[in-house]
Amino acid sequence: MGAIRIVGNTRQGENEMPQLLFIAAVAAVGVIGYRAFVKEAEKVSARVRRAEKEQETGAVGTLVEDRETGEYRVVKPDE
């Protein structure tokens, strides 16, 4: 029995590079998306904890000190 001969122009490994690049790009997008999701989830969690704490204490808002002026102000919702 002899070896099987492949007929045509295809070489082994010739078409693997575009597939590898595509998989690497999909993985990179997935990692970036996951990090953005985790960052946003942490923001939402902190906002919920702050709201729960305000409700427990009966506060209307959370005050923070302005470092430049030394005055206190109510925290904005997007902070």
Contacts in CASP RR format, 6 or more apart in sequence:
PFRMAT RR
TARGET T0000
AUTHOR 0000-0000-0000
METHOD contacts of the structure
MODEL  1
MGAIRIVGNTRQGENEMPQLLFIAAVAAVGVIGYRAFVKEAEKVSARVRR
AEKEQETGAVGTLVEDRETGEYRVVKPDE
47 77 0 8 1.000
50 62 0 8 1.000
50 75 0 8 1.000
53 59 0 8 1.000
53 62 0 8 1.000
54 60 0 8 1.000
54 61 0 8 1.000
54 62 0 8 1.000
60 74 0 8 1.000
61 74 0 8 1.000
61 75 0 8 1.000
62 74 0 8 1.000
62 75 0 8 1.000
63 72 0 8 1.000
63 73 0 8 1.000
63 74 0 8 1.000
63 75 0 8 1.000
64 72 0 8 1.000
64 73 0 8 1.000
64 75 0 8 1.000
64 79 0 8 1.000
65 71 0 8 1.000
65 72 0 8 1.000
66 72 0 8 1.000
66 73 0 8 1.000
END
